[in-house]
Amino acid sequence: MAERAGQTQEAGSGHGVPQDGSQQEAAGRHLDLEGATRRLQRGPPPSRGERRRVAVLARTLETEVIPRLVLSRQAPNTPAYIDSPTGSAPQAEDVSVLAGLAMRGDLAGALGYVGALTARGMRLDVIYLSLLAPVARRLGEMWEEDRCDFTAVTIGLCCLQQVVLENSPAFQPRHGRTQPDRRVLLAPAPGEQHSFGLLMVGEFFRRQGWEVSSGTGASIKELAALVRRQWFAAIGFSLASEDRLEILAAAIREIRRASRNPRIGVLVGGRAFQARPELAALVGADATAADGQQAALKAETLLALLMREA
């Protein structure tokens, strides 16, 4: 599951608790500050180092991220888009242009750019997989290579997330309802900070008629309590760094022990598994997927096997 990167920041209270209604679902895919506050209040007091990191993050958001996002909403900007053939896949130039718009926090420009591509016949699923995902990867690579700062990456990922949310109604099917057994929980691996990739994975699951709940911001104990309380056909974890493989393996063991569904399918994805898919078996997962479309297809296979064994 690629990096909804930035994220999903996604359904329920931020703990993956489902809600009814499209407005609640959309609102639930944003960062849950109230839930985070409750978790901090009942946890141990933060260390001096943790307080310092939070203070730096708060100042960055207050003085740079939020003002630039607000200005992007106010300043109309419709940049020229790359003159790609009608209906073709995004080109490398498209990735470069959209990355620049996202890092500047130019949401109006980013939405206009994607809208121009769809108006020329480019499908949203192609845009998600071949444009938004590569832009998110580029932002991550630029950060790792010290070619941009934390502010630019955060603004870029926030902008991409909003592009996905704005296009979500057009991406979802207009008929049918989710079935009770088609329920999936998506969460970043413990220690992961961005979840833009999970946001896009959730879009592909919803498009296939799945009910999606988010575990973004929830601890492993909270995820375990959720799968103990509610039946899920599958759970998906996203991992970027191989340094956290053992932590993810422990989390998967805990989920399997706690799950109300004893045959819950476990999917993993993210950058850690893209180059080395064999690591999925090492952490105890059933399958890995390179992107949201593939993840939804593999979940369908796991669900079919589950129903056959039931």
VOBA-1610 file (N, C-alpha, C; in pm, whole numbers, padded with zeros to 5 digits, always signed):
BEGIN
Met+00086-00118+00000Met+00000+00000+00000Met+00089+00123+00000Ala+00077+00200-00099Ala+00167+00310-00118Ala+00145+00420-00016Glu+00248+00518+00000Glu+00219+00634+00085Glu+00166+00754+00010Arg-00461+00763+00216Arg-00446+00804+00246Arg-00458+00872+00327Ala+00165+00846+00306Ala+00137+00963+00292Ala+00043+01032+00375Gly+00085+01143+00430Gly+00006+01240+00497Gly-00111+01192+00571Gln-00210+01131+00591Gln-00328+01080+00619Gln-00396+01059+00655Thr-00460+00918+00662Thr-00601+00934+00639Thr-00637+00968+00759Gln-00534+00969+00783Gln-00594+01074+00857Gln-00728+01067+00802Glu-00866+00931+00864Glu-00957+00849+00776Glu-01084+00796+00847Ala-01168+00673+00892Ala-01311+00672+00927Ala-01328+00662+01076Gly-01442+00706+01127Gly-01468+00693+01267Gly-01400+00803+01345Ser-01362+00770+01467Ser-01309+00870+01558Ser-01160+00889+01545Gly-01099+00828+01444Gly-00955+00827+01439Gly-00904+00698+01496His-00990+00622+01564His-00955+00490+01615His-01011+00383+01526Gly-01065+00417+01413Gly-01119+00317+01323Gly-01261+00280+01354Val-01330+00353+01441Val-01467+00321+01474Val-01558+00372+01363Pro-01633+00283+01296Pro-01713+00328+01182Pro-01825+00420+01225Gln-01864+00508+01133Gln-01978+00595+01155Gln-02073+00581+01038Asp-02196+00623+01059Asp-02295+00621+00952Asp-02302+00758+00888Gly-02327+00761+00755Gly-02347+00888+00686Gly-02222+00934+00616Ser-02242+00989+00497Ser-02126+01031+00418Ser-02052+01146+00483Gln-02122+01237+00550Gln-02055+01350+00612Gln-01966+01303+00726Gln-02017+01209+00808Gln-01937+01158+00917Gln-01816+01084+00864Glu-01836+01009+00756Glu-01725+00933+00698Glu-01617+01026+00647Ala-01656+01131+00576Ala-01557+01225+00524Ala-01486+01296+00638Ala-01561+01339+00738Ala-01500+01408+00851Ala-01406+01316+00926Gly-01441+01188+00935Gly-01360+01093+01008Gly-01227+01066+00943Arg-01211+01103+00816Arg-01086+01077+00750Arg-00987+01191+00768His-01017+01285+00856His-00923+01391+00890His-00863+01361+01027Leu-00758+01434+01061Leu-00688+01412+01186Leu-00781+01434+01305Asp-00781+01340+01398Asp-00868+01346+01514Asp-00791+01405+01632Leu-00794+01538+01649Leu-00721+01603+01757Leu-00779+01571+01893Glu-00912+01560+01899Glu-00976+01532+02027Glu-00936+01394+02077Gly-00938+01295+01985Gly-00899+01159+02024Gly-00754+01153+02067Ala-00668+01224+01996Ala-00527+01225+02033Ala-00507+01288+02171Thr-00584+01393+02199Thr-00574+01458+02330Thr-00614+01363+02441Arg-00724+01286+02418Arg-00768+01191+02520Arg-00660+01086+02548Arg-00594+01039+02441Arg-00491+00938+02460Arg-00372+00995+02537Leu-00336+01119+02509Leu-00226+01181+02581Leu-00261+01201+02728Gln-00386+01238+02755Gln-00427+01265+02892Gln-00422+01141+02979Arg-00455+01024+02920Arg-00458+00904+03003Arg-00325+00827+03000Gly-00230+00876+02921Gly-00100+00811+02914Gly-00003+00875+03012Pro+00123+00821+03019Pro+00223+00878+03109Pro+00262+01018+03066Pro+00312+01101+03157Pro+00351+01237+03121Pro+00461+01234+03016Pro+00456+01322+02916Pro+00559+01322+02812Pro+00693+01366+02867Ser+00800+01313+02809Ser+00934+01351+02851Ser+00966+01492+02802Arg+01080+01547+02849Arg+01120+01680+02807Arg+01147+01682+02657Gly+01210+01574+02606Gly+01236+01567+02462Gly+01109+01563+02380Glu+01009+01486+02428Glu+00882+01479+02357Glu+00813+01614+02356Arg+00818+01685+02471Arg+00756+01818+02478Arg+00823+01914+02379Arg+00956+01903+02366Arg+01028+01991+02276Arg+00989+01963+02131Arg+00977+01833+02094Arg+00940+01797+01957Arg+00799+01845+01924Val+00708+01830+02021Val+00571+01876+01998Val+00568+02027+01982Ala+00647+02097+02062Ala+00650+02244+02054Ala+00701+02289+01918Val+00807+02223+01868Val+00862+02258+01736Val+00759+02232+01628Leu+00691+02115+01636Leu+00589+02082+01537Leu+00475+02184+01540Ala+00431+02222+01661Ala+00322+02318+01674Ala+00360+02453+01613Arg+00483+02498+01638Arg+00526+02627+01582Arg+00535+02621+01430Thr+00581+02506+01379Thr+00590+02492+01234Thr+00452+02497+01170Leu+00357+02425+01230Leu+00222+02425+01177Leu+00160+02563+01184Glu+00183+02632+01297Glu+00120+02762+01318Glu+00178+02870+01228Thr+00310+02871+01212Thr+00374+02982+01143Thr+00398+02959+00995Glu+00397+02830+00951Glu+00429+02804+00811Glu+00322+02722+00738Val+00287+02606+00794Val+00197+02515+00721Val+00058+02576+00705Ile-00005+02613+00817Ile-00144+02661+00810Ile-00156+02790+00730Pro-00070+02893+00753Pro-00084+03014+00671Pro-00070+02988+00522Arg+00021+02900+00482Arg+00040+02875+00340Arg-00079+02800+00280Leu-00139+02710+00359Leu-00258+02641+00309Leu-00376+02737+00297Val-00389+02829+00393Val-00497+02926+00387Val-00480+03016+00265Leu-00358+03062+00241Leu-00333+03147+00124Leu-00362+03073-00006Ser-00334+02942-00008Ser-00359+02867-00131Ser-00508+02860-00161Arg-00591+02863-00056Arg-00736+02863-00075Arg-00784+02996-00131Gln-00716+03104-00094Gln-00762+03237-00131Gln-00713+03279-00269Ala-00597+03230-00310Ala-00536+03276-00434Ala-00575+03185-00550Pro-00659+03233-00643Pro-00694+03151-00757Pro-00573+03129-00846Asn-00556+03005-00889Asn-00440+02973-00971Asn-00473+02853-01055Thr-00473+02867-01184Thr-00502+02755-01273Thr-00385+02740-01370Pro-00281+02666-01328Pro-00161+02656-01411Pro-00188+02576-01537Ala-00105+02599-01636Ala-00116+02521-01759Ala-00072+02379-01729Tyr-00145+02281-01781Tyr-00108+02142-01760Tyr-00032+02090-01881Ile+00038+01979-01856Ile+00115+01918-01964Ile+00019+01868-02072Asp+00050+01895-02195Asp-00040+01860-02305Asp-00023+01713-02342Ser-00069+01624-02250Ser-00060+01481-02275Ser-00171+01438-02370Pro-00149+01329-02445Pro-00254+01279-02534Pro-00381+01247-02456Thr-00495+01268-02517Thr-00623+01245-02451Thr-00632+01102-02399Gly-00667+01087-02269Gly-00689+00956-02210Gly-00563+00880-02177Ser-00443+00936-02200Ser-00319+00863-02176Ser-00286+00864-02027Ala-00182+00791-01992Ala-00136+00788-01853Ala-00053+00913-01823Pro-00044+00953-01696Pro+00038+01069-01660Pro+00184+01048-01701Gln+00251+01158-01736Gln+00391+01155-01776Gln+00478+01204-01660Ala+00609+01188-01676Ala+00702+01234-01573Ala+00686+01383-01547Glu+00655+01460-01654Glu+00635+01604-01637Glu+00514+01633-01549Asp+00410+01551-01562Asp+00292+01570-01478Asp+00328+01553-01330Val+00410+01453-01300Val+00452+01429-01162Val+00529+01549-01109Ser+00619+01603-01190Ser+00699+01718-01147Ser+00611+01840-01121Val+00518+01866-01211Val+00431+01984-01196Val+00343+01971-01072Leu+00279+01855-01055Leu+00189+01839-00941Leu+00267+01838-00809Ala+00388+01783-00809Ala+00470+01787-00688Ala+00500+01931-00649Gly+00531+02014-00747Gly+00557+02155-00718Gly+00436+02227-00664Leu+00320+02202-00723Leu+00197+02264-00675Leu+00166+02220-00532Ala+00182+02090-00505Ala+00151+02037-00371Ala+00244+02096-00267Met+00373+02102-00297Met+00469+02153-00199Met+00449+02301-00169Arg+00394+02375-00264Arg+00362+02517-00239Arg+00228+02533-00167Gly+00157+02424-00149Gly+00026+02433-00086Gly-00079+02492-00177Asp-00057+02482-00307Asp-00151+02539-00405Asp-00261+02437-00434Leu-00357+02428-00342Leu-00463+02330-00356Leu-00550+02359-00478Ala-00582+02488-00500Ala-00663+02523-00616Ala-00593+02482-00745Gly-00462+02505-00751Gly-00387+02466-00869Gly-00382+02315-00886Ala-00363+02242-00776Ala-00357+02096-00783Ala-00490+02038-00828Leu-00599+02091-00771Leu-00732+02042-00811Leu-00760+02076-00957Gly-00719+02196-00999Gly-00738+02234-01138Gly-00658+02147-01232Tyr-00538+02111-01190Tyr-00452+02027-01274Tyr-00514+01889-01293Val-00557+01828-01180Val-00620+01696-01188Val-00752+01704-01266Gly-00827+01812-01245Gly-00953+01829-01317Gly-00931+01839-01468Ala-00823+01906-01507Ala-00793+01918-01650Ala-00759+01782-01711Leu-00689+01700-01636Leu-00655+01567-01685Leu-00779+01479-01699Thr-00869+01486-01599Thr-00991+01405-01608Thr-01080+01455-01722Ala-01080+01587-01744Ala-01160+01642-01853Ala-01111+01593-01989Arg-00984+01556-01996Arg-00928+01506-02121Arg-00941+01354-02132Gly-01015+01294-02039Gly-01044+01151-02050Gly-00957+01060-01966Met-00871+01116-01881Met-00787+01032-01797Met-00868+00984-01677Arg-00871+00853-01653Arg-00952+00796-01545Arg-00890+00829-01409Leu-00977+00840-01308Leu-00928+00873-01174Leu-00839+00763-01117Asp-00871+00636-01146Asp-00787+00530-01091Asp-00645+00540-01148Val-00634+00579-01275Val-00502+00598-01336Val-00431+00717-01271Ile-00505+00823-01244Ile-00447+00941-01179Ile-00399+00906-01039Tyr-00480+00830-00965Tyr-00440+00792-00829Tyr-00311+00710-00830Leu-00307+00607-00916Leu-00195+00513-00914Leu-00071+00566-00984Ser-00091+00641-01092Ser+00022+00681-01176Ser+00061+00827-01162Leu-00011+00903-01080Leu+00024+01043-01059Leu+00035+01077-00910Leu-00073+01060-00835Leu-00070+01098-00695Leu+00029+01013-00615Ala+00028+00881-00638Ala+00121+00795-00565Ala+00267+00829-00598Pro+00304+00846-00726Pro+00442+00887-00754Pro+00479+01023-00696Val+00385+01116-00691Val+00414+01246-00630Val+00444+01228-00481Ala+00363+01146-00413Ala+00387+01122-00271Ala+00523+01056-00249Arg+00559+00961-00335Arg+00690+00896-00323Arg+00802+00998-00345Arg+00783+01086-00441Arg+00886+01186-00468Arg+00905+01278-00347Leu+00797+01317-00284Leu+00809+01402-00165Leu+00889+01331-00056Gly+00859+01202-00036Gly+00933+01126+00064Gly+01080+01114+00030Glu+01111+01089-00096Glu+01251+01078-00138Glu+01324+01211-00122Met+01257+01321-00155Met+01320+01453-00142Met+01350+01484+00004Trp+01261+01443+00092Trp+01283+01464+00235Trp+01403+01383+00282Glu+01408+01255+00243Glu+01519+01169+00286Glu+01653+01219+00232Glu+01651+01278+00114Glu+01774+01327+00053Glu+01803+01473+00089Asp+01727+01528+00184Asp+01747+01666+00231Asp+01733+01768+00119Arg+01645+01740+00023Arg+01619+01836-00085Arg+01497+01922-00056Cys+01429+01896+00054Cys+01318+01981+00100Cys+01302+01962+00250Asp+01233+02055+00314Asp+01221+02047+00459Asp+01087+01985+00502Phe+01073+01972+00633Phe+00953+01911+00691Phe+00827+01986+00651Thr+00835+02118+00650Thr+00719+02199+00616Thr+00668+02170+00476Ala+00760+02165+00380Ala+00721+02142+00240Ala+00657+02004+00223Val+00715+01903+00289Val+00660+01767+00278Val+00521+01761+00341Thr+00507+01821+00459Thr+00378+01819+00527Thr+00270+01890+00445Ile+00304+02007+00392Ile+00210+02080+00308Ile+00175+01998+00184Gly+00276+01937+00123Gly+00252+01858+00002Gly+00159+01742+00027Leu+00181+01668+00135Leu+00098+01553+00166Leu-00044+01595+00204Cys-00056+01706+00278Cys-00189+01757+00311Cys-00265+01795+00183Cys-00195+01856+00092Cys-00256+01898-00035Cys-00302+01775-00115Leu-00218+01673-00124Leu-00255+01552-00196Leu-00374+01483-00131Gln-00375+01480+00002Gln-00488+01418+00071Gln-00618+01490+00037Gln-00613+01622+00033Gln-00734+01697+00003Gln-00779+01674-00142Val-00683+01656-00232Val-00717+01625-00372Val-00794+01493-00378Val-00748+01393-00303Val-00818+01264-00301Val-00958+01280-00242Leu-00970+01350-00130Leu-01100+01366-00066Leu-01198+01443-00155Glu-01148+01545-00227Glu-01235+01622-00316Glu-01287+01537-00431Asn-01206+01440-00476Asn-01244+01356-00589Asn-01311+01226-00546Ser-01320+01203-00416Ser-01373+01076-00366Ser-01515+01046-00416Pro-01608+01143-00414Pro-01744+01111-00461Pro-01748+01062-00605Ala-01663+01118-00691Ala-01660+01075-00831Ala-01593+00940-00847Phe-01509+00902-00751Phe-01435+00777-00762Phe-01517+00657-00716Gln-01613+00681-00626Gln-01689+00571-00568Gln-01804+00528-00659Pro-01845+00400-00651Pro-01959+00353-00730Pro-02087+00420-00685Arg-02180+00438-00776Arg-02305+00508-00744Arg-02420+00413-00712His-02391+00285-00704His-02499+00190-00677His-02448+00083-00582Gly-02543+00017-00518Gly-02508-00092-00429Gly-02469-00043-00290Arg-02475-00134-00194Arg-02436-00103-00057Arg-02334-00205-00011Thr-02253-00166+00086Thr-02153-00259+00138Thr-02223-00374+00210Gln-02160-00491+00206Gln-02212-00608+00273Gln-02145-00625+00408Pro-02216-00685+00506Pro-02160-00695+00641Pro-02027-00769+00647Asp-02005-00866+00557Asp-01881-00942+00563Asp-01767-00876+00487Arg-01793-00766+00419Arg-01689-00696+00343Arg-01644-00573+00423Arg-01573-00602+00531Arg-01529-00495+00621Arg-01379-00507+00641Val-01307-00397+00621Val-01161-00398+00634Val-01117-00283+00723Leu-01013-00309+00801Leu-00953-00209+00889Leu-00814-00176+00835Leu-00785-00049+00813Leu-00656-00006+00759Leu-00583+00079+00863Ala-00455+00049+00881Ala-00378+00121+00983Ala-00231+00129+00945Pro-00164+00237+00981Pro-00019+00241+00964Pro+00046+00152+01069Ala+00162+00096+01037Ala+00234+00017+01135Ala+00276+00106+01252Pro+00292+00048+01370Pro+00333+00129+01486Pro+00459+00210+01455Gly+00454+00338+01484Gly+00567+00426+01460Gly+00564+00499+01328Glu+00475+00458+01236Glu+00465+00526+01108Glu+00389+00659+01128Gln+00431+00763+01057Gln+00373+00895+01079Gln+00281+00943+00969His+00300+00895+00846His+00218+00942+00736His+00126+00831+00687Ser+00010+00868+00640Ser-00088+00767+00599Ser-00160+00805+00470Phe-00097+00887+00386Phe-00162+00922+00260Phe-00187+00798+00175Gly-00090+00704+00175Gly-00107+00581+00099Gly-00228+00504+00144Leu-00252+00498+00274Leu-00369+00427+00325Leu-00498+00496+00283Leu-00495+00628+00273Leu-00613+00699+00226Leu-00652+00652+00086Met-00553+00640-00002Met-00582+00595-00138Met-00622+00448-00141Val-00558+00366-00058Val-00597+00225-00050Val-00744+00214-00009Gly-00785+00294+00090Gly-00925+00293+00132Gly-01020+00332+00020Glu-00976+00425-00067Glu-01061+00463-00180Glu-01087+00345-00273Phe-00985+00265-00298Phe-01003+00149-00386Phe-01090+00043-00321Phe-01076+00024-00190Phe-01164-00071-00121Phe-01309-00025-00128Arg-01334+00101-00101Arg-01471+00152-00106Arg-01529+00137-00246Arg-01445+00158-00346Arg-01492+00145-00484Arg-01537+00003-00515Gln-01478-00095-00446Gln-01515-00235-00465Gln-01625-00279-00368Gly-01685-00183-00299Gly-01798-00216-00213Gly-01763-00257-00072Trp-01643-00227-00026Trp-01603-00261+00110Trp-01637-00147+00206Glu-01664-00185+00328Glu-01677-00087+00437Glu-01539-00072+00498Val-01488+00050+00500Val-01350+00076+00543Val-01350+00150+00676Ser-01271+00098+00770Ser-01249+00167+00896Ser-01101+00200+00907Ser-01071+00309+00974Ser-00932+00353+00986Ser-00879+00331+01126Gly-00756+00284+01132Gly-00687+00271+01260Gly-00579+00375+01276Thr-00580+00478+01193Thr-00479+00583+01203Thr-00491+00654+01337Gly-00380+00664+01409Gly-00379+00729+01538Gly-00409+00636+01654Ala-00445+00511+01626Ala-00478+00416+01732Ala-00355+00333+01769Ser-00344+00299+01896Ser-00236+00211+01941Ser-00272+00067+01908Ile-00175-00023+01923Ile-00201-00164+01897Ile-00308-00217+01992Lys-00305-00173+02117Lys-00407-00217+02212Lys-00546-00171+02168Glu-00553-00050+02115Glu-00682+00000+02066Glu-00728-00074+01942Leu-00635-00108+01853Leu-00671-00187+01736Leu-00718-00327+01777Ala-00648-00386+01872Ala-00687-00519+01920Ala-00826-00516+01982Ala-00854-00410+02058Ala-00987-00398+02119Ala-01094-00383+02012Leu-01061-00312+01903Leu-01158-00291+01795Leu-01189-00421+01721Val-01086-00501+01688Val-01113-00626+01616Val-01175-00730+01708Arg-01159-00714+01838Arg-01226-00803+01933Arg-01375-00768+01942Arg-01404-00641+01927Arg-01542-00593+01941Arg-01621-00606+01811Gln-01554-00593+01697Gln-01623-00589+01568Gln-01559-00688+01471Trp-01642-00750+01386Trp-01593-00850+01290Trp-01535-00780+01168Phe-01411-00816+01134Phe-01345-00766+01013Phe-01301-00884+00929Ala-01321-00874+00798Ala-01271-00978+00708Ala-01119-00967+00694Ala-01068-00845+00699Ala-00925-00825+00677Ala-00877-00699+00747Ile-00747-00695+00770Ile-00681-00575+00821Ile-00559-00551+00735Gly-00533-00425+00704Gly-00418-00390+00623Gly-00326-00296+00698Phe-00196-00326+00698Phe-00095-00241+00760Phe-00004-00183+00653Ser+00037-00059+00672Ser+00133+00006+00582Ser+00263+00031+00659Leu+00376-00003+00595Leu+00507+00012+00660Leu+00606+00069+00559Ala+00678+00173+00600Ala+00778+00233+00512Ala+00919+00188+00546Ser+00948+00172+00674Ser+01084+00143+00718Ser+01099-00002+00764Glu+01203-00069+00713Glu+01230-00206+00755Glu+01274-00213+00901Asp+01312-00101+00959Asp+01354-00099+01098Asp+01241-00139+01192Arg+01117-00132+01144Arg+01002-00161+01231Arg+00937-00297+01200Leu+01009-00383+01130Leu+00952-00513+01094Leu+00913-00595+01217Glu+01001-00600+01317Glu+00971-00679+01436Glu+00851-00622+01511Ile+00840-00490+01514Ile+00725-00427+01580Ile+00597-00461+01507Leu+00601-00459+01373Leu+00483-00493+01295Leu+00446-00640+01315Ala+00546-00728+01319Ala+00519-00870+01341Ala+00448-00892+01475Ala+00493-00822+01578Ala+00430-00833+01710Ala+00286-00781+01705Ala+00265-00673+01630Ala+00130-00617+01617Ala+00037-00715+01547Ile+00085-00781+01442Ile+00001-00877+01370Ile-00034-00995+01459Arg+00062-01042+01538Arg+00032-01152+01631Arg-00077-01111+01730Glu-00068-00989+01780Glu-00167-00940+01876Glu-00305-00930+01811Ile-00311-00883+01688Ile-00438-00870+01618Ile-00501-01007+01595Arg-00421-01103+01553Arg-00474-01238+01530Arg-00528-01300+01658Arg-00457-01279+01769Arg-00503-01334+01897Arg-00635-01271+01941Ala-00648-01142+01916Ala-00765-01070+01966Ala-00886-01075+01873Ser-00866-01105+01746Ser-00971-01087+01646Ser-01095-01171+01673Arg-01208-01107+01658Arg-01337-01177+01666Arg-01351-01275+01549Asn-01289-01244+01438Asn-01283-01334+01323Asn-01152-01413+01332Pro-01156-01541+01367Pro-01032-01616+01386Pro-00951-01636+01258Arg-01014-01613+01143Arg-00943-01630+01016Arg-00925-01495+00945Ile-00908-01390+01021Ile-00893-01257+00963Ile-00774-01254+00867Gly-00794-01196+00750Gly-00685-01183+00654Gly-00599-01062+00687Val-00469-01078+00674Val-00376-00970+00706Val-00298-00933+00580Leu-00314-00809+00537Leu-00242-00755+00421Leu-00139-00653+00469Val-00026-00649+00403Val+00074-00547+00433Val+00120-00482+00303Gly+00162-00358+00314Gly+00212-00287+00197Gly+00296-00170+00240Gly+00337-00091+00144Gly+00424+00022+00173Gly+00563-00002+00117Arg+00646+00099+00132Arg+00778+00095+00069Arg+00864-00021+00118Ala+00847-00062+00244Ala+00929-00171+00298Ala+00908-00302+00224Phe+00788-00320+00166Phe+00756-00446+00100Phe+00763-00438-00053Gln+00780-00319-00106Gln+00780-00306-00252Gln+00902-00371-00315Ala+01019-00349-00257Ala+01141-00409-00310Ala+01160-00552-00261Arg+01103-00583-00144Arg+01122-00717-00084Arg+00988-00772-00038Pro+00904-00817-00131Pro+00772-00869-00093Pro+00779-00993-00005Glu+00893-01062-00003Glu+00906-01181+00081Glu+00901-01148+00229Leu+00919-01021+00264Leu+00913-00980+00404Leu+00771-00994+00460Ala+00671-01001+00373Ala+00533-01015+00420Ala+00517-01143+00502Ala+00574-01253+00453Ala+00565-01379+00527Ala+00643-01370+00657Leu+00752-01296+00658Leu+00835-01284+00778Leu+00759-01219+00892Val+00672-01122+00861Val+00597-01054+00968Val+00465-01125+00999Gly+00433-01233+00927Gly+00313-01309+00956Gly+00190-01266+00879Ala+00209-01193+00769Ala+00095-01149+00688Ala+00057-01257+00587Asp-00064-01247+00536Asp-00112-01341+00435Asp-00073-01299+00293Ala-00059-01169+00271Ala-00027-01120+00136Ala+00024-00978+00145Thr+00089-00934+00037Thr+00132-00795+00025Thr+00082-00741-00107Ala+00069-00611-00115Ala+00017-00547-00237Ala+00097-00421-00265Ala+00117-00393-00393Ala+00197-00278-00433Ala+00119-00148-00432Asp-00015-00156-00445Asp-00097-00035-00449Asp-00239-00069-00404Gly-00323+00035-00399Gly-00459+00016-00349Gly-00541-00077-00435Gln-00525-00068-00565Gln-00602-00154-00655Gln-00568-00301-00631Gln-00439-00330-00620Gln-00395-00466-00597Gln-00438-00514-00458Ala-00434-00424-00360Ala-00474-00461-00225Ala-00620-00504-00220Ala-00708-00430-00289Ala-00849-00465-00291Ala-00871-00599-00359Leu-00797-00628-00466Leu-00811-00755-00536Leu-00764-00871-00447Lys-00653-00853-00375Lys-00604-00960-00289Lys-00695-00982-00170Ala-00757-00876-00122Ala-00854-00891-00014Ala-00975-00972-00060Glu-01015-00952-00187Glu-01125-01032-00242Glu-01090-01180-00240Thr-00966-01212-00275Thr-00921-01352-00273Thr-00923-01408-00132Leu-00872-01330-00036Leu-00873-01376+00103Leu-01015-01397+00153Leu-01105-01307+00115Leu-01245-01321+00157Leu-01308-01447+00098Ala-01278-01476-00028Ala-01332-01596-00092Ala-01282-01722-00021Leu-01154-01724+00016Leu-01098-01839+00088Leu-01163-01851+00225Leu-01186-01738+00290Leu-01249-01739+00422Leu-01389-01797+00415Met-01468-01754+00316Met-01605-01803+00302Met-01607-01952+00268Arg-01507-01998+00195Arg-01501-02140+00160Arg-01472-02226+00282Glu-01388-02174+00373Glu-01351-02250+00493Glu-01456-02241+00601Ala-01545-02141+00592Ala-01645-02122+00700Ala-01746-02237+00703
//
